[in-house]
Amino acid sequence: MSAVVPDPWARLAALTPARIALGRVGASLPTGEALRFALAHARARDAVHVPLDVEQVATAIRAEGFQTLSVASAAPSRPAYLVRPDLGRRLSDDGRAALRAWASSRPEPPPAGEPRCDLAIVVADGLSSAATQAHAAPLLACLRPLIAREGWTTAPVVVATQARVALGDAIGEAMGARAVAVLIGERPGLSAPDSLGVYLTFAPRVGRSDGERNCISNIHGAGLPLTTAATRLVWLLREAFVRRLTGVALKDESDLALVGAENAPTLSRPP
Amino acid sequence: MVYRQSAGQSSFVFADLADLMAKATPLRSGDRLAGIGAGSAEERVAAAMCLADVPLKRFLSEAVVPYETDEVTRLIVDGHDAAAFAPVAHLTVGGFRDWLLSDAAPSEALAALAPGLMPEMVAAVSKLMRNQDLVLVARKCRVATRFRSTIGLPGTMAVRLQPNHPTDDAAGITASIVDGLLYGCGDAVIGINPASDNLTALGDLLRLLDDVIHRFAIPTQGCVLTHVTSSIALIEAGAPVDLVFQSIAGTQAANRSFGIDLAVLREGLAAGRSLGRGTIGDNLMYFETGQGSALSADAHHGVDQQTLEARAYGVARAFEPLLVNSVVGFIGPEYLYDGKQIIRAGLEDHFCGKLLGLPLGMDICYTNHAEADQDDMDTLLTLLAVAGVAFVMGVPGADDVMLNYQSTSFHDQLYVREVVGCRRAPEFEAWLRQMGITGEDGRLAGRSGRHPLLLGLTGEAA
């Protein structure tokens, strides 16, 4: 006879991806569950280290009708990226040059201090390239008609590697954007190694704090749907342009029928 | 002032108290990231030797973060209780370590001392302590707080039931709550980290918690861990808010990066108390902290992350919280690189919080980009239970499917009750027995698919 005491509420497990109704052996986790957990952890560990396929992502984004640029942060490697978030928030010299070249190639540069475009979009690897690879281009496909309807101008989509959220400040500032949206792979979880987050910052410039951003998180297959995320982002952008701010002062009161994922999780560290 | 120390042939100079404390801190990646840690193992010990000779009184005159520009420093300095400090006022940091470990410092003496201690003094002495010292002294500290259950009584350890769901789905959250209650968890709080910041959605979650707690008369409290300004808005809108949550840090600038200051925390406390929802006490603030948050916000003033963490506790204690926990491994490997650093930090945070008079719990946790795993969490959980931790997290299967990190599970708390013998909050313990969830010995009783919680909350026999 098995030593496992089953939990007679196994049907509840269908209601949530959380690990419930696992049963027990004495006080402890049964062998099968302990091994399933170990496998999920091993996969999440591996996911952190797989590099973003920049060309594949950029091609997919161009197929949705956007132009693209690609840049790297100042972090020279994955191990350096993990222990030096400051480097992941700064542009590499090549990246800065690429953005400068784009800015100076504009046919009619606006007067000094005036924005060059409404929205800069950054597609970043963050801590899960799998998330960016899977969800960034499809999310942009949902966004494109909504952006067109609002009449907003966009800069080329910047594909950024070894990137933290705040790299978007440097990119948005260099591009002269009124706001920047950073689509970035969130730290991989055991159940969702491919979760995408979107961080929105009004008037991006180097040195913005995380309290000055709004976040839409948990965008993945079993999480927040792409269409909802796109609708929420446009709602937040519209409010940001009217109120000239993002962050804790901008509460999401969009009251859509679907309950969505808006703000940064408690005490979260953006990737 | 400048501090000097010779150790054999070598001599070391430390620019000021902040520099000395940073260099005396056990190795961690966050201090290295900030460029403030010791340059060698020898320098680290030399700094500890030098720190051991610093009089505790020095901390009253040499602020590590300027008084003029930082309201946290002003809170700490202006709130210092000189009378409570008197018993140790003549000691050096090293002498203070000896006193804490000695029989001259029983539980009552430590409780009386707490208002006389500044966070920086507590951080300093922790840097001279080994892990066993941190466990021993913390175990002597007694801090009890109350709302609908009593947290922190000797021999008890409560659990926050953390039923998070990636889209805040009510049925999914309820399923995790039922699972957790049937595993005997939830006496610290049933606390949801919402995916949403939408006020309507947050109000719905609060009503869900209120309904569960009142329908089954559970002696516990609910919390939706959202920004304090959202909680205030929800209270104004008539939502049933038990605990007011906020992440806090140890400098004014870091708190600003969280979108808060002391004034808004005061507002939050007043708003929460205006509802009068506690039955046996009115401790209702719930704070989370974590080493590295100030550096993460570029607001560290050259002070090491462990000292700044202790200063966050200096903020917390001004608000008579029900619960305070460090989320020790959540922030990532750039601050605490591996299991060894996470375990050390967890013991330091627990010690510092308890000595400052806080009901300190711990989110014993790690992320998937850190060099840590569940074995490290087992070790830290066991150590903290021995040290008398006020509460830990209960996450289904240790896997938080919303925040994407691993913490401690419903099973883990059963394990640690078995090996250490810590009990639940007394009111909750009685409720579990009455509901037939546990037997007289506190162990889980036999399972029925027709338990009232299953029938009442999920609408069907499972």
Chai-1 contact restraints between the chains, C-beta under 6 A:
chainA,res_idxA,chainB,res_idxB,connection_type,confidence,min_distance_angstrom,max_distance_angstrom,comment,restraint_id
A,P8,B,R447,contact,1.0,0.0,6.0,A-B,restraint_1
A,P8,B,G449,contact,1.0,0.0,6.0,A-B,restraint_2
A,P8,B,A462,contact,1.0,0.0,6.0,A-B,restraint_3
A,W9,B,L454,contact,1.0,0.0,6.0,A-B,restraint_4
A,W9,B,A462,contact,1.0,0.0,6.0,A-B,restraint_5
A,R11,B,A462,contact,1.0,0.0,6.0,A-B,restraint_6
A,L12,B,A175,contact,1.0,0.0,6.0,A-B,restraint_7
A,L12,B,T458,contact,1.0,0.0,6.0,A-B,restraint_8
A,L12,B,A462,contact,1.0,0.0,6.0,A-B,restraint_9
A,L15,B,A171,contact,1.0,0.0,6.0,A-B,restraint_10
A,L15,B,G172,contact,1.0,0.0,6.0,A-B,restraint_11
A,L15,B,A175,contact,1.0,0.0,6.0,A-B,restraint_12
A,T16,B,H165,contact,1.0,0.0,6.0,A-B,restraint_13
A,T16,B,G172,contact,1.0,0.0,6.0,A-B,restraint_14
A,T16,B,A175,contact,1.0,0.0,6.0,A-B,restraint_15
A,T16,B,S176,contact,1.0,0.0,6.0,A-B,restraint_16
A,P17,B,V401,contact,1.0,0.0,6.0,A-B,restraint_17
A,A18,B,S176,contact,1.0,0.0,6.0,A-B,restraint_18
A,A18,B,P396,contact,1.0,0.0,6.0,A-B,restraint_19
A,A18,B,V401,contact,1.0,0.0,6.0,A-B,restraint_20
A,R19,B,P396,contact,1.0,0.0,6.0,A-B,restraint_21
A,R19,B,G397,contact,1.0,0.0,6.0,A-B,restraint_22
A,R19,B,D399,contact,1.0,0.0,6.0,A-B,restraint_23
A,I20,B,A175,contact,1.0,0.0,6.0,A-B,restraint_24
A,I20,B,S176,contact,1.0,0.0,6.0,A-B,restraint_25
A,I20,B,D179,contact,1.0,0.0,6.0,A-B,restraint_26
A,I20,B,P396,contact,1.0,0.0,6.0,A-B,restraint_27
A,L22,B,G397,contact,1.0,0.0,6.0,A-B,restraint_28
A,A27,B,L414,contact,1.0,0.0,6.0,A-B,restraint_29
A,A27,B,Y415,contact,1.0,0.0,6.0,A-B,restraint_30
A,A27,B,E418,contact,1.0,0.0,6.0,A-B,restraint_31
A,S28,B,H411,contact,1.0,0.0,6.0,A-B,restraint_32
A,L29,B,H411,contact,1.0,0.0,6.0,A-B,restraint_33
A,A44,B,N368,contact,1.0,0.0,6.0,A-B,restraint_34
A,R45,B,N368,contact,1.0,0.0,6.0,A-B,restraint_35
A,V48,B,N368,contact,1.0,0.0,6.0,A-B,restraint_36
A,V48,B,H369,contact,1.0,0.0,6.0,A-B,restraint_37
A,L82,B,P333,contact,1.0,0.0,6.0,A-B,restraint_38
A,L82,B,H369,contact,1.0,0.0,6.0,A-B,restraint_39
A,V83,B,S29,contact,1.0,0.0,6.0,A-B,restraint_40
A,V83,B,E334,contact,1.0,0.0,6.0,A-B,restraint_41
A,P85,B,E334,contact,1.0,0.0,6.0,A-B,restraint_42
A,L127,B,H369,contact,1.0,0.0,6.0,A-B,restraint_43
A,R187,B,T367,contact,1.0,0.0,6.0,A-B,restraint_44
A,R187,B,N404,contact,1.0,0.0,6.0,A-B,restraint_45
A,P188,B,N368,contact,1.0,0.0,6.0,A-B,restraint_46
A,G189,B,N404,contact,1.0,0.0,6.0,A-B,restraint_47
A,L190,B,D399,contact,1.0,0.0,6.0,A-B,restraint_48
A,S191,B,V401,contact,1.0,0.0,6.0,A-B,restraint_49
A,S209,B,S257,contact,1.0,0.0,6.0,A-B,restraint_50
A,G211,B,S257,contact,1.0,0.0,6.0,A-B,restraint_51
A,G211,B,G259,contact,1.0,0.0,6.0,A-B,restraint_52
A,N218,B,P166,contact,1.0,0.0,6.0,A-B,restraint_53
A,N218,B,A195,contact,1.0,0.0,6.0,A-B,restraint_54
A,G223,B,P166,contact,1.0,0.0,6.0,A-B,restraint_55
A,V248,B,H227,contact,1.0,0.0,6.0,A-B,restraint_56
A,V248,B,G259,contact,1.0,0.0,6.0,A-B,restraint_57
A,D252,B,D197,contact,1.0,0.0,6.0,A-B,restraint_58
A,D252,B,N198,contact,1.0,0.0,6.0,A-B,restraint_59
A,D255,B,T200,contact,1.0,0.0,6.0,A-B,restraint_60
A,V259,B,D168,contact,1.0,0.0,6.0,A-B,restraint_61
A,V259,B,S196,contact,1.0,0.0,6.0,A-B,restraint_62
A,V259,B,A201,contact,1.0,0.0,6.0,A-B,restraint_63
A,G260,B,S196,contact,1.0,0.0,6.0,A-B,restraint_64
A,A261,B,A195,contact,1.0,0.0,6.0,A-B,restraint_65
A,A261,B,S196,contact,1.0,0.0,6.0,A-B,restraint_66
A,E262,B,S196,contact,1.0,0.0,6.0,A-B,restraint_67
A,E262,B,D197,contact,1.0,0.0,6.0,A-B,restraint_68
A,E262,B,N198,contact,1.0,0.0,6.0,A-B,restraint_69
A,N263,B,D197,contact,1.0,0.0,6.0,A-B,restraint_70
A,P265,B,N193,contact,1.0,0.0,6.0,A-B,restraint_71
A,P265,B,L403,contact,1.0,0.0,6.0,A-B,restraint_72
A,T266,B,N193,contact,1.0,0.0,6.0,A-B,restraint_73
A,T266,B,L225,contact,1.0,0.0,6.0,A-B,restraint_74
A,L267,B,S247,contact,1.0,0.0,6.0,A-B,restraint_75
A,L267,B,E288,contact,1.0,0.0,6.0,A-B,restraint_76
A,L267,B,V327,contact,1.0,0.0,6.0,A-B,restraint_77
A,R269,B,I331,contact,1.0,0.0,6.0,A-B,restraint_78
A,R269,B,G332,contact,1.0,0.0,6.0,A-B,restraint_79
